[in-house]
Amino acid sequence: MVPGNLAQYGSLVLALACIFGFFNRHAVGGNDLDNAKGNSVGARARTHEQAIIITMVFELAGRDCLPILFFFLFCAKFGYQLGIFGA
């Protein structure tokens, strides 16, 4: 059913994955949005203030809201099969 010690250490593995994923999404998401912001301001398509507001909205949505949704969808589908929530 559950291979190896995954049932015993499943919560620890999940917590470490969440911590590392949190730092990774901040770094990657911030870099991507700054590149897009620089291009739009440089081309004078947006003002600096508009670009910062748009960046804040999409950074929050893509960095904080979507991973939480995907986490809950993953847990709903695979959580009991992997032994994350116990028996």
DSSP file (Angstrom, degrees, kcal/mol; ACC not computed):
  #  RESIDUE AA STRUCTURE BP1 BP2  ACC     N-H-->O    O-->H-N    N-H-->O    O-->H-N    TCO  KAPPA ALPHA  PHI   PSI    X-CA   Y-CA   Z-CA
    1    1 A M              0   0    0      0, 0.0    80,-0.0     0, 0.0     0, 0.0   0.000 360.0 360.0 360.0 -78.5    0.0    0.0    0.0
    2    2 A V        -     0   0    0      2,-0.1     2,-0.1    81,-0.0     5,-0.1  -0.875 360.0-128.4-100.2 119.1    2.3    2.8    1.2
    3    3 A P    >   -     0   0    0      0, 0.0     3,-1.6     0, 0.0     4,-0.2  -0.414  58.5 -37.7 -71.8 137.1    5.9    2.3    0.1
    4    4 A G  T 3  S-     0   0    0      1,-0.2     3,-0.4    -2,-0.1     4,-0.1  -0.179 115.6 -26.3  59.3-137.2    8.7    2.4    2.7
    5    5 A N  T 3> S+     0   0    0      1,-0.2     4,-2.7     2,-0.1    -1,-0.2   0.057  97.3 115.6-100.9  22.9    8.4    5.0    5.5
    6    6 A L  H <> S+     0   0    0     -3,-1.6     4,-1.1     1,-0.2    -1,-0.2   0.878  76.0  53.0 -63.0 -36.6    6.2    7.5    3.6
    7    7 A A  H  4 S+     0   0    0     -3,-0.4     4,-0.3     1,-0.2    -1,-0.2   0.868 113.4  44.2 -65.5 -34.2    3.3    7.0    6.0
    8    8 A Q  H  4 S+     0   0    0     -3,-0.2    -2,-0.2     1,-0.2     3,-0.2   0.893 127.9  26.5 -76.8 -40.3    5.6    7.7    8.9
    9    9 A Y  H  X S+     0   0    0     -4,-2.7     4,-2.5     1,-0.2     5,-0.2   0.227  87.7 108.5-109.0  13.3    7.4   10.7    7.4
   10   10 A G  H  X S+     0   0    0     -4,-1.1     4,-2.2     1,-0.2     5,-0.2   0.884  80.4  48.9 -60.2 -41.1    4.7   12.0    5.0
   11   11 A S  H  > S+     0   0    0     -4,-0.3     4,-2.3    -3,-0.2    -1,-0.2   0.881 111.8  49.4 -67.4 -38.1    3.9   15.1    7.0
   12   12 A L  H  > S+     0   0    0      2,-0.2     4,-2.5     1,-0.2     5,-0.2   0.920 111.7  48.3 -66.4 -43.8    7.6   16.0    7.4
   13   13 A V  H  X S+     0   0    0     -4,-2.5     4,-2.3     1,-0.2    -2,-0.2   0.910 112.7  48.9 -62.7 -42.0    8.1   15.6    3.6
   14   14 A L  H  X S+     0   0    0     -4,-2.2     4,-2.1    -5,-0.2    -2,-0.2   0.908 111.3  49.3 -65.0 -42.1    5.0   17.7    2.9
   15   15 A A  H  X S+     0   0    0     -4,-2.3     4,-2.2     2,-0.2    -2,-0.2   0.917 112.4  47.4 -64.5 -43.3    6.1   20.4    5.3
   16   16 A L  H  X S+     0   0    0     -4,-2.5     4,-2.6     1,-0.2     5,-0.3   0.900 110.8  52.0 -64.8 -40.0    9.6   20.7    3.8
   17   17 A A  H  X S+     0   0    0     -4,-2.3     4,-2.3    -5,-0.2    -1,-0.2   0.892 110.1  49.3 -62.9 -38.5    8.2   20.7    0.3
   18   18 A C  H  X S+     0   0    0     -4,-2.1     4,-2.0     2,-0.2    -2,-0.2   0.901 111.6  48.7 -66.5 -40.8    5.9   23.6    1.2
   19   19 A I  H  X S+     0   0    0     -4,-2.2     4,-1.7     2,-0.2    -2,-0.2   0.950 115.6  42.3 -65.1 -49.0    8.7   25.6    2.8
   20   20 A F  H  X S+     0   0    0     -4,-2.6     4,-2.2     1,-0.2    -2,-0.2   0.889 114.3  51.9 -66.3 -38.0   11.1   25.1   -0.1
   21   21 A G  H  X S+     0   0    0     -4,-2.3     4,-2.6    -5,-0.3    -1,-0.2   0.862 105.2  56.8 -64.6 -35.4    8.3   25.8   -2.6
   22   22 A F  H  X S+     0   0    0     -4,-2.0     4,-1.4     2,-0.2    -2,-0.2   0.936 111.5  41.2 -61.0 -48.4    7.4   29.0   -0.8
   23   23 A F  H  X S+     0   0    0     -4,-1.7     4,-1.8     1,-0.2    -2,-0.2   0.872 114.7  52.7 -68.6 -36.6   10.9   30.4   -1.2
   24   24 A N  H  X S+     0   0    0     -4,-2.2     4,-2.6     1,-0.2     5,-0.3   0.914 107.5  49.7 -66.9 -42.5   11.2   29.2   -4.8
   25   25 A R  H  X S+     0   0    0     -4,-2.6     4,-1.9     1,-0.2     5,-0.3   0.833 108.4  54.2 -69.6 -29.4    7.9   30.8   -5.9
   26   26 A H  H  X S+     0   0    0     -4,-1.4     4,-1.8    -5,-0.2    -1,-0.2   0.930 113.2  42.6 -65.4 -44.2    8.9   34.1   -4.4
   27   27 A A  H  X S+     0   0    0     -4,-1.8     4,-1.7     2,-0.2    -2,-0.2   0.946 120.6  38.9 -69.0 -49.0   12.2   34.1   -6.3
   28   28 A V  H  X S+     0   0    0     -4,-2.6     4,-2.3     2,-0.2     5,-0.2   0.927 118.2  47.5 -70.8 -45.1   10.9   32.9   -9.7
   29   29 A G  H  X S+     0   0    0     -4,-1.9     4,-2.2    -5,-0.3     5,-0.2   0.897 111.9  50.2 -64.9 -40.4    7.7   34.9   -9.6
   30   30 A G  H  X S+     0   0    0     -4,-1.8     4,-2.1    -5,-0.3    -1,-0.2   0.901 111.2  48.6 -65.0 -40.6    9.3   38.1   -8.6
   31   31 A N  H  X S+     0   0    0     -4,-1.7     4,-2.0    -5,-0.2    -2,-0.2   0.924 111.8  48.7 -65.7 -45.1   11.9   37.9  -11.3
   32   32 A D  H  X S+     0   0    0     -4,-2.3     4,-2.0     1,-0.2    -2,-0.2   0.917 113.6  46.3 -62.2 -43.9    9.4   37.1  -14.1
   33   33 A L  H  X S+     0   0    0     -4,-2.2     4,-2.7     1,-0.2    -1,-0.2   0.866 109.9  53.5 -70.2 -34.7    7.1   40.0  -13.1
   34   34 A D  H  X S+     0   0    0     -4,-2.1     4,-2.4    -5,-0.2    -1,-0.2   0.884 108.0  51.2 -66.3 -36.3   10.0   42.4  -12.8
   35   35 A N  H  X S+     0   0    0     -4,-2.0     4,-1.7     2,-0.2    -2,-0.2   0.922 112.9  44.9 -64.6 -43.0   11.1   41.5  -16.3
   36   36 A A  H  X S+     0   0    0     -4,-2.0     4,-2.2     2,-0.2    -2,-0.2   0.893 112.9  51.4 -67.5 -39.0    7.6   42.1  -17.7
   37   37 A K  H  X S+     0   0    0     -4,-2.7     4,-2.4     1,-0.2     5,-0.3   0.914 108.6  51.4 -63.9 -42.7    7.2   45.4  -15.7
   38   38 A G  H  X S+     0   0    0     -4,-2.4     4,-2.3     1,-0.2    -1,-0.2   0.886 110.6  48.4 -62.6 -39.0   10.5   46.6  -17.1
   39   39 A N  H  X S+     0   0    0     -4,-1.7     4,-1.9     2,-0.2     6,-0.2   0.915 112.5  46.8 -68.1 -42.8    9.5   45.9  -20.6
   40   40 A S  H  <>S+     0   0    0     -4,-2.2     5,-2.2     2,-0.2     6,-1.3   0.883 116.9  43.1 -70.5 -36.4    6.1   47.6  -20.3
   41   41 A V  H ><5S+     0   0    0     -4,-2.4     3,-1.2     3,-0.2    -1,-0.2   0.892 113.1  53.0 -73.5 -39.0    7.5   50.7  -18.6
   42   42 A G  H 3<5S+     0   0    0     -4,-2.3    -2,-0.2    -5,-0.3    -1,-0.2   0.843 109.7  47.9 -64.2 -33.4   10.4   50.9  -21.0
   43   43 A A  T 3<5S-     0   0    0     -4,-1.9    -1,-0.3    -5,-0.1    -2,-0.2   0.438 112.1-123.7 -84.9   0.9    8.1   50.8  -24.0
   44   44 A R  T < 5S+     0   0    0     -3,-1.2    -3,-0.2     2,-0.2    -2,-0.1   0.768  76.2 126.0  60.1  29.6    6.0   53.5  -22.3
   45   45 A A  S   <S+     0   0    0     -5,-2.2     2,-0.3    -6,-0.2    -4,-0.2   0.764  77.5  21.6 -81.6 -27.9    2.9   51.3  -22.5
   46   46 A R  S    S-     0   0    0     -6,-1.3    -2,-0.2    -9,-0.1    -1,-0.2  -0.955  81.6-116.9-135.1 153.8    2.3   51.8  -18.7
   47   47 A T     >  -     0   0    0     -2,-0.3     4,-2.3     1,-0.1     5,-0.2  -0.440  36.8-106.9 -80.5 167.7    3.4   54.3  -16.2
   48   48 A H  H  > S+     0   0    0      1,-0.2     4,-1.9     2,-0.2     5,-0.1   0.899 120.7  50.4 -63.0 -40.1    5.6   53.1  -13.3
   49   49 A E  H  > S+     0   0    0      2,-0.2     4,-2.0     1,-0.2    -1,-0.2   0.911 110.5  48.8 -65.3 -42.9    2.8   53.3  -10.9
   50   50 A Q  H  > S+     0   0    0      1,-0.2     4,-2.5     2,-0.2     5,-0.2   0.910 110.7  51.1 -62.6 -41.8    0.4   51.3  -13.1
   51   51 A A  H  X S+     0   0    0     -4,-2.3     4,-2.4     1,-0.2    -1,-0.2   0.876 108.9  50.8 -65.2 -37.4    3.1   48.6  -13.6
   52   52 A I  H  X S+     0   0    0     -4,-1.9     4,-2.4     2,-0.2    -1,-0.2   0.914 111.3  47.7 -67.4 -41.5    3.7   48.3   -9.9
   53   53 A I  H  X S+     0   0    0     -4,-2.0     4,-2.1     2,-0.2    -2,-0.2   0.930 113.8  46.8 -65.0 -44.9   -0.1   47.9   -9.1
   54   54 A I  H  X S+     0   0    0     -4,-2.5     4,-2.4     1,-0.2     5,-0.3   0.906 112.3  51.4 -62.4 -41.1   -0.5   45.3  -11.9
   55   55 A T  H  X S+     0   0    0     -4,-2.4     4,-2.5    -5,-0.2     5,-0.2   0.907 109.0  50.3 -62.5 -42.5    2.6   43.5  -10.6
   56   56 A M  H  X S+     0   0    0     -4,-2.4     4,-2.1     2,-0.2    -1,-0.2   0.911 111.3  48.5 -63.3 -41.9    1.3   43.4   -7.1
   57   57 A V  H  X S+     0   0    0     -4,-2.1     4,-2.3     1,-0.2    -2,-0.2   0.950 116.9  40.1 -64.7 -49.1   -2.0   42.0   -8.1
   58   58 A F  H  X S+     0   0    0     -4,-2.4     4,-2.7     2,-0.2     5,-0.3   0.828 112.9  55.2 -73.8 -30.0   -0.6   39.2  -10.3
   59   59 A E  H  X S+     0   0    0     -4,-2.5     4,-2.3    -5,-0.3     5,-0.5   0.927 111.5  44.9 -64.7 -44.1    2.2   38.4   -7.9
   60   60 A L  H  X>S+     0   0    0     -4,-2.1     4,-1.9    -5,-0.2     5,-1.5   0.928 116.9  45.2 -64.5 -44.9   -0.3   37.9   -5.1
   61   61 A A  I  <>S+     0   0    0     -4,-2.3     5,-2.0    -5,-0.2     4,-0.3   0.936 122.0  35.0 -66.7 -46.3   -2.6   35.8   -7.3
   62   62 A G  I  <5S+     0   0    0     -4,-2.7    -1,-0.2     3,-0.2    -2,-0.2   0.811 125.1  39.2 -80.2 -29.6    0.0   33.6   -8.9
   63   63 A R  I  <5S+     0   0    0     -4,-2.3    -3,-0.2    -5,-0.3    -2,-0.2   0.844 130.8  17.3 -90.6 -35.7    2.4   33.3   -5.9
   64   64 A D  I  X5S+     0   0    0     -4,-1.9     4,-0.8    -5,-0.5    -3,-0.2   0.828 124.6  41.2-109.2 -41.0    0.0   33.0   -3.0
   65   65 A C  I  ><S+     0   0    0     -5,-1.5     4,-1.9    -4,-0.3    -3,-0.2   0.939 111.8  48.1 -82.0 -47.1   -3.5   32.0   -4.2
   66   66 A L  H  ><S+     0   0    0     -5,-2.0     4,-2.7     1,-0.2     5,-0.2   0.911 108.9  51.8 -65.9 -43.5   -2.9   29.4   -6.9
   67   67 A P  H  > S+     0   0    0      0, 0.0     4,-2.3     0, 0.0    -1,-0.2   0.875 109.3  51.8 -61.6 -32.9   -0.4   27.2   -5.0
   68   68 A I  H  X S+     0   0    0     -4,-0.8     4,-2.2     2,-0.2    -2,-0.2   0.918 110.7  48.2 -66.2 -42.0   -2.8   27.0   -2.1
   69   69 A L  H  X S+     0   0    0     -4,-1.9     4,-2.2     1,-0.2    -1,-0.2   0.932 112.9  47.5 -62.2 -45.6   -5.6   25.9   -4.4
   70   70 A F  H  X S+     0   0    0     -4,-2.7     4,-2.6     1,-0.2    -2,-0.2   0.864 109.3  54.9 -64.7 -35.6   -3.4   23.3   -6.1
   71   71 A F  H  X S+     0   0    0     -4,-2.3     4,-2.7    -5,-0.2    -1,-0.2   0.937 110.0  45.2 -62.2 -46.5   -2.3   22.1   -2.6
   72   72 A F  H  X S+     0   0    0     -4,-2.2     4,-2.2     1,-0.2    -2,-0.2   0.878 113.2  50.2 -67.7 -36.2   -5.8   21.5   -1.6
   73   73 A L  H  X S+     0   0    0     -4,-2.2     4,-1.6     2,-0.2    -1,-0.2   0.909 111.9  48.4 -65.7 -40.6   -6.7   19.8   -4.9
   74   74 A F  H  X>S+     0   0    0     -4,-2.6     4,-3.4     2,-0.2     5,-0.5   0.934 112.9  47.4 -63.1 -46.5   -3.6   17.6   -4.5
   75   75 A C  H  X5S+     0   0    0     -4,-2.7     4,-1.6     1,-0.2     5,-0.4   0.876 109.9  53.3 -64.2 -37.3   -4.5   16.6   -0.9
   76   76 A A  H  <5S+     0   0    0     -4,-2.2    -1,-0.2    -5,-0.2    -2,-0.2   0.864 119.2  34.5 -65.7 -34.3   -8.1   15.9   -1.9
   77   77 A K  H  <5S+     0   0    0     -4,-1.6    -2,-0.2    -5,-0.1     4,-0.2   0.898 137.2  13.3 -87.3 -42.8   -7.0   13.5   -4.6
   78   78 A F  H  X5S+     0   0    0     -4,-3.4     4,-2.2    -5,-0.2     6,-0.3   0.492  94.6  97.6-116.4  -4.9   -3.9   11.9   -3.2
   79   79 A G  H  XXS+     0   0    0     -4,-1.6     5,-2.0    -5,-0.5     6,-0.8   0.895  91.9  38.1 -58.2 -47.3   -3.7   12.7    0.5
   80   80 A Y  H  45S+     0   0    0     -5,-0.4     3,-0.4     1,-0.2    -1,-0.2   0.835 114.1  56.1 -75.4 -31.3   -5.2    9.5    1.8
   81   81 A Q  H  45S+     0   0    0      1,-0.2    -2,-0.2    -4,-0.2    -1,-0.2   0.862 110.8  44.1 -67.8 -34.7   -3.5    7.3   -0.8
   82   82 A L  H  <5S-     0   0    0     -4,-2.2    -1,-0.2   -80,-0.1    -2,-0.2   0.528 113.3-116.2 -87.4  -6.5    0.0    8.6    0.2
   83   83 A G  T ><5S+     0   0    0     -4,-0.5     3,-0.8    -3,-0.4    -3,-0.2   0.683  74.4 132.4  81.4  17.9   -0.7    8.3    3.9
   84   84 A I  T 3 <S+     0   0    0     -5,-2.0    -4,-0.2    -6,-0.3     3,-0.1   0.878  78.4  38.0 -68.8 -36.9   -0.4   12.1    4.5
   85   85 A F  T 3  S-     0   0    0     -6,-0.8    -1,-0.2     1,-0.4     2,-0.2   0.169 117.4-109.8-101.0  17.3   -3.6   12.2    6.6
   86   86 A G    <         0   0    0     -3,-0.8    -1,-0.4    -7,-0.2    -3,-0.2  -0.555 360.0 360.0  90.0-157.2   -3.2    8.9    8.3
   87   87 A A              0   0    0     -2,-0.2    -1,-0.2    -3,-0.1    -7,-0.0   0.488 360.0 360.0 -78.2 360.0   -5.2    5.7    7.7
